[in-house]
Amino acid sequence: MKKIRIGIVGYGNIGRGLEIAIKDSPDTELAAVFTRRQPDEVKIKSTGAKVVNISEAEKYKDSIDVMVLCSGSAKDLPIHGVQFAKMFNTVDSFDTHAKIPEYLKSVNESALSSGKISIISIGWDPGLFSIIRMVSEAILPNGDSYTFWGKGVSQGHSDAIRKVDSVKNGIQYTIPIESAVECVRRGEHPNLTNREKHIRECFVVCEECADKNKIESEIKNMPNYFADYDTKVNFISDEELKANHSKMSHGGLVIRSGVTGDEKQNNHTIEFSLKLESNPEFTSSVLLAYARAAYKMNMEGMKGAKTIFDVPIFYLSPRKREDLIKDLL
């Protein structure tokens, strides 16, 4: 059986997790890792795969089936998503919800020009949670949907912190407000703002002599990330960050409460939850499943940018459709 040849752009937490996922999938193999660092500085675990500077990616157009973009949403993916779609089938985890329509449009132009497939914003949110929100809304049209994240580490928000000038390292925890969760579970249909649903707590390692007040202000006022939330910024040492904040756990839940009946007298609740010990490893596993789908879809002649709503679910599995129907339906 021909294996799907995967390329990885970026060898951070998600890139390393993806390498593990590829090893666990018999129908995929790692072809190369692309990095902005010097290739000899990046040590990967896979034998037979190359480490290449990102500037040389175009040379691998014929030896990679799907390129998985593991760079950050804040500044990297808006560039990488468009660039790599001109050369490869791609999958990415772009997670700035407010900018997804704009990002989809720009990536679509590149993917159509190359005849490739680009599946964007893949992970668990946006991603799996998006599917649950869509399906539950279709089933219970008279109702409300609520999404809560955490407590856990948000990779996109942590990456955004690290992009702030004079910040050496940082991590961000999203914390749901329990009173809001319980209110939704009781079926009370509250009208909750972002600030009423979550708290964001940041742990930041900054450069010596950095202006901490300026850093704190920039983080708290960052649009699409922190501006709409109560945000706490803690300045700590690099040693404390490594000792107390190295675990990348996360999770969350989607709740849809709705009513049916002539008098809207029957209440129903749909709840879907995730508890993840390793956010990057779980996200990587989702990305790989959709890389498999991207390959199959492009082999069938499909092209352009797609979202998780556009992918037939059986394309995610390495198993045959007939076997899935027999064993799981």
Phi and psi restraints in degrees (value plus and minus 20) as a CYANA .aco file:
   2 LYS   PHI     -89.9   -49.9
   2 LYS   PSI     109.0   149.0
   3 LYS   PHI    -106.6   -66.6
   3 LYS   PSI     128.7   168.7
   4 ILE   PHI     -98.3   -58.3
   4 ILE   PSI     103.0   143.0
   5 ARG   PHI    -107.3   -67.3
   5 ARG   PSI      97.9   137.9
   6 ILE   PHI    -125.8   -85.8
   6 ILE   PSI     115.3   155.3
   7 GLY   PHI    -128.7   -88.7
   7 GLY   PSI     125.4   165.4
   8 ILE   PHI    -137.3   -97.3
   8 ILE   PSI     106.1   146.1
   9 VAL   PHI    -123.6   -83.6
   9 VAL   PSI      91.6   131.6
  10 GLY   PHI      77.2   117.2
  10 GLY   PSI     107.1   147.1
  11 TYR   PHI    -139.7   -99.7
  11 TYR   PSI      33.1    73.1
  12 GLY   PHI    -113.6   -73.6
  12 GLY   PSI    -168.2  -128.2
  13 ASN   PHI     -80.9   -40.9
  13 ASN   PSI     -64.4   -24.4
  14 ILE   PHI     -92.0   -52.0
  14 ILE   PSI     -60.3   -20.3
  15 GLY   PHI     -80.2   -40.2
  15 GLY   PSI     -62.6   -22.6
  16 ARG   PHI     -87.7   -47.7
  16 ARG   PSI     -58.1   -18.1
  17 GLY   PHI     -84.6   -44.6
  17 GLY   PSI     -58.0   -18.0
  18 LEU   PHI     -85.3   -45.3
  18 LEU   PSI     -58.1   -18.1
  19 GLU   PHI     -78.9   -38.9
  19 GLU   PSI     -61.3   -21.3
  20 ILE   PHI     -85.0   -45.0
  20 ILE   PSI     -63.8   -23.8
  21 ALA   PHI     -81.7   -41.7
  21 ALA   PSI     -59.4   -19.4
  22 ILE   PHI     -82.2   -42.2
  22 ILE   PSI     -61.8   -21.8
  23 LYS   PHI     -80.7   -40.7
  23 LYS   PSI     -52.0   -12.0
  24 ASP   PHI    -105.7   -65.7
  24 ASP   PSI     -22.4    17.6
  25 SER   PHI    -132.3   -92.3
  25 SER   PSI      93.3   133.3
  26 PRO   PHI     -87.4   -47.4
  26 PRO   PSI     -36.4     3.6
  27 ASP   PHI    -118.8   -78.8
  27 ASP   PSI     -13.7    26.3
  28 THR   PHI    -148.2  -108.2
  28 THR   PSI     137.2   177.2
  29 GLU   PHI    -165.8  -125.8
  29 GLU   PSI     127.7   167.7
  30 LEU   PHI    -103.6   -63.6
  30 LEU   PSI     102.4   142.4
  31 ALA   PHI    -111.3   -71.3
  31 ALA   PSI     -65.8   -25.8
  32 ALA   PHI    -183.3  -143.3
  32 ALA   PSI     134.2   174.2
  33 VAL   PHI    -132.4   -92.4
  33 VAL   PSI     111.2   151.2
  34 PHE   PHI    -130.6   -90.6
  34 PHE   PSI     111.5   151.5
  35 THR   PHI    -159.1  -119.1
  35 THR   PSI     134.5   174.5
  36 ARG   PHI    -106.7   -66.7
  36 ARG   PSI     -30.9     9.1
  37 ARG   PHI     -99.6   -59.6
  37 ARG   PSI     153.6   193.6
  38 GLN   PHI     -87.1   -47.1
  38 GLN   PSI     106.9   146.9
  39 PRO   PHI     -73.5   -33.5
  39 PRO   PSI     -55.2   -15.2
  40 ASP   PHI     -93.2   -53.2
  40 ASP   PSI     -27.7    12.3
  41 GLU   PHI    -107.8   -67.8
  41 GLU   PSI     -33.1     6.9
  42 VAL   PHI    -123.3   -83.3
  42 VAL   PSI      96.7   136.7
  43 LYS   PHI    -125.5   -85.5
  43 LYS   PSI      95.0   135.0
  44 ILE   PHI    -123.1   -83.1
  44 ILE   PSI     147.2   187.2
  45 LYS   PHI    -114.5   -74.5
  45 LYS   PSI     -35.5     4.5
  46 SER   PHI    -107.9   -67.9
  46 SER   PSI     106.6   146.6
  47 THR   PHI    -102.1   -62.1
  47 THR   PSI     123.1   163.1
  48 GLY   PHI      72.2   112.2
  48 GLY   PSI     -34.9     5.1
  49 ALA   PHI    -116.1   -76.1
  49 ALA   PSI     127.1   167.1
  50 LYS   PHI    -116.3   -76.3
  50 LYS   PSI     135.7   175.7
  51 VAL   PHI    -132.9   -92.9
  51 VAL   PSI     102.7   142.7
  52 VAL   PHI    -150.3  -110.3
  52 VAL   PSI     124.9   164.9
  53 ASN   PHI     -86.4   -46.4
  53 ASN   PSI     121.4   161.4
  54 ILE   PHI     -79.9   -39.9
  54 ILE   PSI     -45.4    -5.4
  55 SER   PHI     -87.5   -47.5
  55 SER   PSI     -36.8     3.2
  56 GLU   PHI    -121.3   -81.3
  56 GLU   PSI      -7.9    32.1
  57 ALA   PHI     -78.8   -38.8
  57 ALA   PSI     -57.5   -17.5
  58 GLU   PHI     -79.7   -39.7
  58 GLU   PSI     -46.1    -6.1
  59 LYS   PHI     -86.7   -46.7
  59 LYS   PSI     -34.0     6.0
  60 TYR   PHI    -126.5   -86.5
  60 TYR   PSI      -2.3    37.7
  61 LYS   PHI     -77.1   -37.1
  61 LYS   PSI     -53.6   -13.6
  62 ASP   PHI    -116.5   -76.5
  62 ASP   PSI     -20.4    19.6
  63 SER   PHI    -139.9   -99.9
  63 SER   PSI     -13.1    26.9
  64 ILE   PHI    -150.3  -110.3
  64 ILE   PSI     108.9   148.9
  65 ASP   PHI    -103.6   -63.6
  65 ASP   PSI     -61.0   -21.0
  66 VAL   PHI    -161.0  -121.0
  66 VAL   PSI     111.3   151.3
  67 MET   PHI    -121.8   -81.8
  67 MET   PSI     103.1   143.1
  68 VAL   PHI    -120.2   -80.2
  68 VAL   PSI     100.3   140.3
  69 LEU   PHI    -111.6   -71.6
  69 LEU   PSI      91.5   131.5
  70 CYS   PHI    -128.3   -88.3
  70 CYS   PSI       7.0    47.0
  71 SER   PHI    -112.3   -72.3
  71 SER   PSI     155.4   195.4
  72 GLY   PHI    -101.2   -61.2
  72 GLY   PSI     130.0   170.0
  73 SER   PHI     -94.3   -54.3
  73 SER   PSI     -49.1    -9.1
  74 ALA   PHI     -82.5   -42.5
  74 ALA   PSI     -68.2   -28.2
  75 LYS   PHI    -151.8  -111.8
  75 LYS   PSI     -45.1    -5.1
  76 ASP   PHI    -106.3   -66.3
  76 ASP   PSI     -71.1   -31.1
  77 LEU   PHI     -82.2   -42.2
  77 LEU   PSI     -56.4   -16.4
  78 PRO   PHI     -76.1   -36.1
  78 PRO   PSI     -46.1    -6.1
  79 ILE   PHI    -111.4   -71.4
  79 ILE   PSI     -71.9   -31.9
  80 HIS   PHI     -82.7   -42.7
  80 HIS   PSI     -59.9   -19.9
  81 GLY   PHI     -78.0   -38.0
  81 GLY   PSI     -63.4   -23.4
  82 VAL   PHI     -92.5   -52.5
  82 VAL   PSI     -63.6   -23.6
  83 GLN   PHI     -83.9   -43.9
  83 GLN   PSI     -69.6   -29.6
  84 PHE   PHI     -95.2   -55.2
  84 PHE   PSI     -45.5    -5.5
  85 ALA   PHI     -86.1   -46.1
  85 ALA   PSI     -38.9     1.1
  86 LYS   PHI     -96.0   -56.0
  86 LYS   PSI     -31.4     8.6
  87 MET   PHI    -146.1  -106.1
  87 MET   PSI     -49.8    -9.8
  88 PHE   PHI    -155.8  -115.8
  88 PHE   PSI     139.3   179.3
  89 ASN   PHI     -86.1   -46.1
  89 ASN   PSI     116.9   156.9
  90 THR   PHI    -154.4  -114.4
  90 THR   PSI     136.8   176.8
  91 VAL   PHI    -156.2  -116.2
  91 VAL   PSI     119.1   159.1
  92 ASP   PHI    -163.0  -123.0
  92 ASP   PSI     152.2   192.2
  93 SER   PHI    -139.0   -99.0
  93 SER   PSI      18.4    58.4
  94 PHE   PHI     -73.9   -33.9
  94 PHE   PSI     101.3   141.3
  95 ASP   PHI    -146.1  -106.1
  95 ASP   PSI      -2.1    37.9
  96 THR   PHI    -104.6   -64.6
  96 THR   PSI      72.2   112.2
  97 HIS   PHI     -71.1   -31.1
  97 HIS   PSI     -64.1   -24.1
  98 ALA   PHI     -85.9   -45.9
  98 ALA   PSI     -42.4    -2.4
  99 LYS   PHI    -124.8   -84.8
  99 LYS   PSI     -14.4    25.6
 100 ILE   PHI     -80.6   -40.6
 100 ILE   PSI     -65.9   -25.9
 101 PRO   PHI     -77.8   -37.8
 101 PRO   PSI     -62.2   -22.2
 102 GLU   PHI     -85.3   -45.3
 102 GLU   PSI     -62.8   -22.8
 103 TYR   PHI     -85.8   -45.8
 103 TYR   PSI     -62.9   -22.9
 104 LEU   PHI     -77.5   -37.5
 104 LEU   PSI     -64.0   -24.0
 105 LYS   PHI     -83.0   -43.0
 105 LYS   PSI     -64.9   -24.9
 106 SER   PHI     -89.4   -49.4
 106 SER   PSI     -59.1   -19.1
 107 VAL   PHI     -89.4   -49.4
 107 VAL   PSI     -56.6   -16.6
 108 ASN   PHI     -79.0   -39.0
 108 ASN   PSI     -61.6   -21.6
 109 GLU   PHI     -80.0   -40.0
 109 GLU   PSI     -62.0   -22.0
 110 SER   PHI     -88.6   -48.6
 110 SER   PSI     -64.9   -24.9
 111 ALA   PHI     -85.5   -45.5
 111 ALA   PSI     -57.8   -17.8
 112 LEU   PHI     -86.0   -46.0
 112 LEU   PSI     -57.4   -17.4
 113 SER   PHI     -85.8   -45.8
 113 SER   PSI     -49.3    -9.3
 114 SER   PHI    -118.9   -78.9
 114 SER   PSI     -30.0    10.0
 115 GLY   PHI      55.2    95.2
 115 GLY   PSI       2.5    42.5
 116 LYS   PHI    -126.2   -86.2
 116 LYS   PSI     150.8   190.8
 117 ILE   PHI    -126.5   -86.5
 117 ILE   PSI     114.8   154.8
 118 SER   PHI    -147.6  -107.6
 118 SER   PSI      96.6   136.6
 119 ILE   PHI    -122.0   -82.0
 119 ILE   PSI      96.8   136.8
 120 ILE   PHI    -125.1   -85.1
 120 ILE   PSI     140.6   180.6
 121 SER   PHI      36.9    76.9
 121 SER   PSI      30.2    70.2
 122 ILE   PHI    -122.4   -82.4
 122 ILE   PSI     114.4   154.4
 123 GLY   PHI     148.7   188.7
 123 GLY   PSI    -163.6  -123.6
 124 TRP   PHI    -124.8   -84.8
 124 TRP   PSI     -43.5    -3.5
 125 ASP   PHI    -183.0  -143.0
 125 ASP   PSI      89.5   129.5
 126 PRO   PHI     -86.6   -46.6
 126 PRO   PSI     130.7   170.7
 127 GLY   PHI     123.5   163.5
 127 GLY   PSI    -135.1   -95.1
 128 LEU   PHI     -80.1   -40.1
 128 LEU   PSI     -61.6   -21.6
 129 PHE   PHI     -82.2   -42.2
 129 PHE   PSI     -53.1   -13.1
 130 SER   PHI     -81.8   -41.8
 130 SER   PSI     -62.1   -22.1
 131 ILE   PHI     -82.5   -42.5
 131 ILE   PSI     -64.7   -24.7
 132 ILE   PHI     -83.1   -43.1
 132 ILE   PSI     -61.9   -21.9
 133 ARG   PHI     -80.7   -40.7
 133 ARG   PSI     -63.0   -23.0
 134 MET   PHI     -87.3   -47.3
 134 MET   PSI     -68.6   -28.6
 135 VAL   PHI     -84.6   -44.6
 135 VAL   PSI     -64.9   -24.9
 136 SER   PHI     -87.4   -47.4
 136 SER   PSI     -53.8   -13.8
 137 GLU   PHI     -88.2   -48.2
 137 GLU   PSI     -58.4   -18.4
 138 ALA   PHI     -86.2   -46.2
 138 ALA   PSI     -55.4   -15.4
 139 ILE   PHI     -98.4   -58.4
 139 ILE   PSI     -60.3   -20.3
 140 LEU   PHI    -138.8   -98.8
 140 LEU   PSI      57.6    97.6
 141 PRO   PHI     -86.1   -46.1
 141 PRO   PSI     -46.2    -6.2
 142 ASN   PHI    -114.0   -74.0
 142 ASN   PSI      66.7   106.7
 143 GLY   PHI     158.7   198.7
 143 GLY   PSI    -188.4  -148.4
 144 ASP   PHI    -158.1  -118.1
 144 ASP   PSI     125.1   165.1
 145 SER   PHI    -130.2   -90.2
 145 SER   PSI     122.1   162.1
 146 TYR   PHI    -155.2  -115.2
 146 TYR   PSI     117.9   157.9
 147 THR   PHI    -141.0  -101.0
 147 THR   PSI     110.0   150.0
 148 PHE   PHI    -143.0  -103.0
 148 PHE   PSI     118.3   158.3
 149 TRP   PHI    -137.0   -97.0
 149 TRP   PSI     121.5   161.5
 150 GLY   PHI      77.2   117.2
 150 GLY   PSI    -191.9  -151.9
 151 LYS   PHI     -91.6   -51.6
 151 LYS   PSI     114.6   154.6
 152 GLY   PHI     159.4   199.4
 152 GLY   PSI     157.7   197.7
 153 VAL   PHI    -107.7   -67.7
 153 VAL   PSI     102.7   142.7
 154 SER   PHI    -111.4   -71.4
 154 SER   PSI      98.8   138.8
 155 GLN   PHI     -88.5   -48.5
 155 GLN   PSI     -61.3   -21.3
 156 GLY   PHI     -84.7   -44.7
 156 GLY   PSI     -63.0   -23.0
 157 HIS   PHI     -90.4   -50.4
 157 HIS   PSI     -55.7   -15.7
 158 SER   PHI     -85.2   -45.2
 158 SER   PSI     -60.6   -20.6
 159 ASP   PHI     -82.8   -42.8
 159 ASP   PSI     -59.1   -19.1
 160 ALA   PHI     -82.9   -42.9
 160 ALA   PSI     -58.2   -18.2
 161 ILE   PHI     -81.4   -41.4
 161 ILE   PSI     -64.8   -24.8
 162 ARG   PHI     -88.2   -48.2
 162 ARG   PSI     -35.6     4.4
 163 LYS   PHI    -103.5   -63.5
 163 LYS   PSI     -29.9    10.1
 164 VAL   PHI     -92.2   -52.2
 164 VAL   PSI     117.2   157.2
 165 ASP   PHI     -75.0   -35.0
 165 ASP   PSI     118.3   158.3
 166 SER   PHI      54.6    94.6
 166 SER   PSI     -14.4    25.6
 167 VAL   PHI    -114.8   -74.8
 167 VAL   PSI     103.5   143.5
 168 LYS   PHI    -106.9   -66.9
 168 LYS   PSI     -57.5   -17.5
 169 ASN   PHI    -179.8  -139.8
 169 ASN   PSI     140.7   180.7
 170 GLY   PHI    -195.6  -155.6
 170 GLY   PSI     138.6   178.6
 171 ILE   PHI    -165.5  -125.5
 171 ILE   PSI     128.2   168.2
 172 GLN   PHI    -149.0  -109.0
 172 GLN   PSI     113.5   153.5
 173 TYR   PHI    -126.5   -86.5
 173 TYR   PSI     111.9   151.9
 174 THR   PHI    -117.7   -77.7
 174 THR   PSI     108.0   148.0
 175 ILE   PHI    -145.3  -105.3
 175 ILE   PSI      97.3   137.3
 176 PRO   PHI     -92.2   -52.2
 176 PRO   PSI     126.5   166.5
 177 ILE   PHI    -106.5   -66.5
 177 ILE   PSI      92.5   132.5
 178 GLU   PHI     -79.9   -39.9
 178 GLU   PSI     -55.7   -15.7
 179 SER   PHI     -83.3   -43.3
 179 SER   PSI     -53.8   -13.8
 180 ALA   PHI     -90.0   -50.0
 180 ALA   PSI     -61.0   -21.0
 181 VAL   PHI     -81.3   -41.3
 181 VAL   PSI     -66.6   -26.6
 182 GLU   PHI     -86.2   -46.2
 182 GLU   PSI     -55.1   -15.1
 183 CYS   PHI     -81.5   -41.5
 183 CYS   PSI     -62.8   -22.8
 184 VAL   PHI     -87.1   -47.1
 184 VAL   PSI     -61.2   -21.2
 185 ARG   PHI     -83.8   -43.8
 185 ARG   PSI     -47.4    -7.4
 186 ARG   PHI     -98.4   -58.4
 186 ARG   PSI     -22.9    17.1
 187 GLY   PHI      55.8    95.8
 187 GLY   PSI      10.2    50.2
 188 GLU   PHI    -106.5   -66.5
 188 GLU   PSI     -28.1    11.9
 189 HIS   PHI      33.5    73.5
 189 HIS   PSI      32.2    72.2
 190 PRO   PHI     -91.1   -51.1
 190 PRO   PSI     133.8   173.8
 191 ASN   PHI    -116.9   -76.9
 191 ASN   PSI      74.7   114.7
 192 LEU   PHI    -122.1   -82.1
 192 LEU   PSI     114.6   154.6
 193 THR   PHI    -102.9   -62.9
 193 THR   PSI     147.2   187.2
 194 ASN   PHI     -76.2   -36.2
 194 ASN   PSI     -60.9   -20.9
 195 ARG   PHI     -85.3   -45.3
 195 ARG   PSI     -48.0    -8.0
 196 GLU   PHI    -106.0   -66.0
 196 GLU   PSI     -29.5    10.5
 197 LYS   PHI    -122.4   -82.4
 197 LYS   PSI     -52.3   -12.3
 198 HIS   PHI    -161.7  -121.7
 198 HIS   PSI     134.3   174.3
 199 ILE   PHI    -134.3   -94.3
 199 ILE   PSI     124.3   164.3
 200 ARG   PHI    -135.8   -95.8
 200 ARG   PSI     107.6   147.6
 201 GLU   PHI    -142.1  -102.1
 201 GLU   PSI     108.2   148.2
 202 CYS   PHI    -135.2   -95.2
 202 CYS   PSI     120.0   160.0
 203 PHE   PHI    -139.6   -99.6
 203 PHE   PSI      98.0   138.0
 204 VAL   PHI    -143.0  -103.0
 204 VAL   PSI     113.7   153.7
 205 VAL   PHI    -127.1   -87.1
 205 VAL   PSI      98.7   138.7
 206 CYS   PHI    -133.5   -93.5
 206 CYS   PSI     147.1   187.1
 207 GLU   PHI     -89.9   -49.9
 207 GLU   PSI     135.9   175.9
 208 GLU   PHI     -81.3   -41.3
 208 GLU   PSI     119.8   159.8
 209 CYS   PHI      47.8    87.8
 209 CYS   PSI      -7.0    33.0
 210 ALA   PHI     -89.2   -49.2
 210 ALA   PSI     133.2   173.2
 211 ASP   PHI    -103.6   -63.6
 211 ASP   PSI      77.0   117.0
 212 LYS   PHI     -85.3   -45.3
 212 LYS   PSI     -55.9   -15.9
 213 ASN   PHI     -83.2   -43.2
 213 ASN   PSI     -59.2   -19.2
 214 LYS   PHI     -87.4   -47.4
 214 LYS   PSI     -63.2   -23.2
 215 ILE   PHI     -81.9   -41.9
 215 ILE   PSI     -66.5   -26.5
 216 GLU   PHI     -80.3   -40.3
 216 GLU   PSI     -63.1   -23.1
 217 SER   PHI     -84.5   -44.5
 217 SER   PSI     -61.9   -21.9
 218 GLU   PHI     -84.9   -44.9
 218 GLU   PSI     -59.8   -19.8
 219 ILE   PHI     -85.7   -45.7
 219 ILE   PSI     -71.0   -31.0
 220 LYS   PHI     -83.9   -43.9
 220 LYS   PSI     -46.5    -6.5
 221 ASN   PHI    -123.4   -83.4
 221 ASN   PSI      -8.1    31.9
 222 MET   PHI     -91.4   -51.4
 222 MET   PSI      97.3   137.3
 223 PRO   PHI     -86.5   -46.5
 223 PRO   PSI     129.4   169.4
 224 ASN   PHI      51.6    91.6
 224 ASN   PSI     -28.7    11.3
 225 TYR   PHI    -141.3  -101.3
 225 TYR   PSI     -75.4   -35.4
 226 PHE   PHI    -147.1  -107.1
 226 PHE   PSI     -38.8     1.2
 227 ALA   PHI     -81.3   -41.3
 227 ALA   PSI     -49.3    -9.3
 228 ASP   PHI    -114.7   -74.7
 228 ASP   PSI      -7.0    33.0
 229 TYR   PHI    -150.2  -110.2
 229 TYR   PSI     138.1   178.1
 230 ASP   PHI     -95.6   -55.6
 230 ASP   PSI      97.1   137.1
 231 THR   PHI    -141.6  -101.6
 231 THR   PSI     111.2   151.2
 232 LYS   PHI    -130.9   -90.9
 232 LYS   PSI     110.2   150.2
 233 VAL   PHI    -133.4   -93.4
 233 VAL   PSI     101.5   141.5
 234 ASN   PHI    -133.1   -93.1
 234 ASN   PSI     108.3   148.3
 235 PHE   PHI    -117.0   -77.0
 235 PHE   PSI     103.8   143.8
 236 ILE   PHI    -154.7  -114.7
 236 ILE   PSI     153.5   193.5
 237 SER   PHI    -103.9   -63.9
 237 SER   PSI     141.8   181.8
 238 ASP   PHI     -82.4   -42.4
 238 ASP   PSI     -55.9   -15.9
 239 GLU   PHI     -84.8   -44.8
 239 GLU   PSI     -61.4   -21.4
 240 GLU   PHI     -86.8   -46.8
 240 GLU   PSI     -58.2   -18.2
 241 LEU   PHI     -81.9   -41.9
 241 LEU   PSI     -66.0   -26.0
 242 LYS   PHI     -86.6   -46.6
 242 LYS   PSI     -56.9   -16.9
 243 ALA   PHI     -95.1   -55.1
 243 ALA   PSI     -58.9   -18.9
 244 ASN   PHI    -132.2   -92.2
 244 ASN   PSI     -29.1    10.9
 245 HIS   PHI    -155.6  -115.6
 245 HIS   PSI      14.5    54.5
 246 SER   PHI    -113.0   -73.0
 246 SER   PSI     -34.1     5.9
 247 LYS   PHI     -99.6   -59.6
 247 LYS   PSI     106.0   146.0
 248 MET   PHI    -121.8   -81.8
 248 MET   PSI      31.0    71.0
 249 SER   PHI     -99.8   -59.8
 249 SER   PSI     136.4   176.4
 250 HIS   PHI    -185.5  -145.5
 250 HIS   PSI    -191.2  -151.2
 251 GLY   PHI     140.2   180.2
 251 GLY   PSI    -188.8  -148.8
 252 GLY   PHI     143.2   183.2
 252 GLY   PSI    -196.1  -156.1
 253 LEU   PHI    -172.5  -132.5
 253 LEU   PSI     130.9   170.9
 254 VAL   PHI    -135.8   -95.8
 254 VAL   PSI     108.8   148.8
 255 ILE   PHI    -142.9  -102.9
 255 ILE   PSI     109.1   149.1
 256 ARG   PHI    -140.6  -100.6
 256 ARG   PSI      99.7   139.7
 257 SER   PHI    -134.5   -94.5
 257 SER   PSI     111.0   151.0
 258 GLY   PHI    -169.9  -129.9
 258 GLY   PSI     154.7   194.7
 259 VAL   PHI    -149.2  -109.2
 259 VAL   PSI     131.2   171.2
 260 THR   PHI    -154.5  -114.5
 260 THR   PSI     152.5   192.5
 261 GLY   PHI      85.1   125.1
 261 GLY   PSI     136.8   176.8
 262 ASP   PHI     -77.1   -37.1
 262 ASP   PSI     -56.9   -16.9
 263 GLU   PHI    -123.0   -83.0
 263 GLU   PSI      -8.3    31.7
 264 LYS   PHI      33.3    73.3
 264 LYS   PSI      23.1    63.1
 265 GLN   PHI    -113.6   -73.6
 265 GLN   PSI     -31.7     8.3
 266 ASN   PHI    -126.2   -86.2
 266 ASN   PSI     100.5   140.5
 267 ASN   PHI    -115.3   -75.3
 267 ASN   PSI     121.6   161.6
 268 HIS   PHI    -156.7  -116.7
 268 HIS   PSI     127.8   167.8
 269 THR   PHI    -152.9  -112.9
 269 THR   PSI     109.9   149.9
 270 ILE   PHI    -129.2   -89.2
 270 ILE   PSI     108.4   148.4
 271 GLU   PHI    -154.4  -114.4
 271 GLU   PSI     109.9   149.9
 272 PHE   PHI    -147.2  -107.2
 272 PHE   PSI     109.7   149.7
 273 SER   PHI    -154.8  -114.8
 273 SER   PSI     135.7   175.7
 274 LEU   PHI    -150.8  -110.8
 274 LEU   PSI     119.1   159.1
 275 LYS   PHI    -148.1  -108.1
 275 LYS   PSI      91.6   131.6
 276 LEU   PHI    -137.7   -97.7
 276 LEU   PSI     102.9   142.9
 277 GLU   PHI     -96.2   -56.2
 277 GLU   PSI     -47.9    -7.9
 278 SER   PHI    -154.6  -114.6
 278 SER   PSI      80.7   120.7
 279 ASN   PHI     -75.9   -35.9
 279 ASN   PSI     -70.5   -30.5
 280 PRO   PHI     -84.1   -44.1
 280 PRO   PSI     -56.6   -16.6
 281 GLU   PHI     -90.2   -50.2
 281 GLU   PSI     -57.6   -17.6
 282 PHE   PHI     -87.7   -47.7
 282 PHE   PSI     -65.7   -25.7
 283 THR   PHI     -78.4   -38.4
 283 THR   PSI     -61.2   -21.2
 284 SER   PHI     -81.6   -41.6
 284 SER   PSI     -58.2   -18.2
 285 SER   PHI     -85.7   -45.7
 285 SER   PSI     -57.9   -17.9
 286 VAL   PHI     -86.8   -46.8
 286 VAL   PSI     -63.6   -23.6
 287 LEU   PHI     -78.3   -38.3
 287 LEU   PSI     -61.5   -21.5
 288 LEU   PHI     -87.1   -47.1
 288 LEU   PSI     -59.7   -19.7
 289 ALA   PHI     -79.9   -39.9
 289 ALA   PSI     -59.4   -19.4
 290 TYR   PHI     -99.5   -59.5
 290 TYR   PSI     -42.3    -2.3
 291 ALA   PHI     -85.5   -45.5
 291 ALA   PSI     -60.1   -20.1
 292 ARG   PHI     -80.4   -40.4
 292 ARG   PSI     -63.4   -23.4
 293 ALA   PHI     -85.1   -45.1
 293 ALA   PSI     -61.4   -21.4
 294 ALA   PHI     -79.5   -39.5
 294 ALA   PSI     -62.6   -22.6
 295 TYR   PHI     -82.3   -42.3
 295 TYR   PSI     -67.8   -27.8
 296 LYS   PHI     -83.8   -43.8
 296 LYS   PSI     -62.7   -22.7
 297 MET   PHI     -84.6   -44.6
 297 MET   PSI     -62.4   -22.4
 298 ASN   PHI     -88.8   -48.8
 298 ASN   PSI     -54.8   -14.8
 299 MET   PHI     -83.1   -43.1
 299 MET   PSI     -45.8    -5.8
 300 GLU   PHI    -110.3   -70.3
 300 GLU   PSI     -14.9    25.1
 301 GLY   PHI      77.4   117.4
 301 GLY   PSI     -16.7    23.3
 302 MET   PHI     -98.5   -58.5
 302 MET   PSI     129.7   169.7
 303 LYS   PHI    -170.2  -130.2
 303 LYS   PSI     147.7   187.7
 304 GLY   PHI      80.1   120.1
 304 GLY   PSI     155.6   195.6
 305 ALA   PHI    -105.4   -65.4
 305 ALA   PSI     116.3   156.3
 306 LYS   PHI    -147.7  -107.7
 306 LYS   PSI     138.6   178.6
 307 THR   PHI    -132.0   -92.0
 307 THR   PSI     158.3   198.3
 308 ILE   PHI     -83.1   -43.1
 308 ILE   PSI     -42.9    -2.9
 309 PHE   PHI     -91.7   -51.7
 309 PHE   PSI     -39.5     0.5
 310 ASP   PHI    -115.8   -75.8
 310 ASP   PSI     -22.1    17.9
 311 VAL   PHI    -122.3   -82.3
 311 VAL   PSI      99.3   139.3
 312 PRO   PHI     -78.5   -38.5
 312 PRO   PSI     112.8   152.8
 313 ILE   PHI     -84.8   -44.8
 313 ILE   PSI     -50.0   -10.0
 314 PHE   PHI     -92.3   -52.3
 314 PHE   PSI     -34.6     5.4
 315 TYR   PHI     -88.5   -48.5
 315 TYR   PSI     -36.7     3.3
 316 LEU   PHI     -93.4   -53.4
 316 LEU   PSI     -44.5    -4.5
 317 SER   PHI    -113.6   -73.6
 317 SER   PSI     125.2   165.2
 318 PRO   PHI     -95.6   -55.6
 318 PRO   PSI     -30.7     9.3
 319 ARG   PHI    -102.9   -62.9
 319 ARG   PSI     138.8   178.8
 320 LYS   PHI     -91.6   -51.6
 320 LYS   PSI     128.1   168.1
 321 ARG   PHI     -76.2   -36.2
 321 ARG   PSI     -61.8   -21.8
 322 GLU   PHI     -82.3   -42.3
 322 GLU   PSI     -58.1   -18.1
 323 ASP   PHI     -90.0   -50.0
 323 ASP   PSI     -57.7   -17.7
 324 LEU   PHI     -81.9   -41.9
 324 LEU   PSI     -63.1   -23.1
 325 ILE   PHI     -84.2   -44.2
 325 ILE   PSI     -62.6   -22.6
 326 LYS   PHI     -86.9   -46.9
 326 LYS   PSI     -62.1   -22.1
 327 ASP   PHI    -115.3   -75.3
 327 ASP   PSI     -47.8    -7.8
 328 LEU   PHI    -138.5   -98.5
 328 LEU   PSI     -38.3     1.7
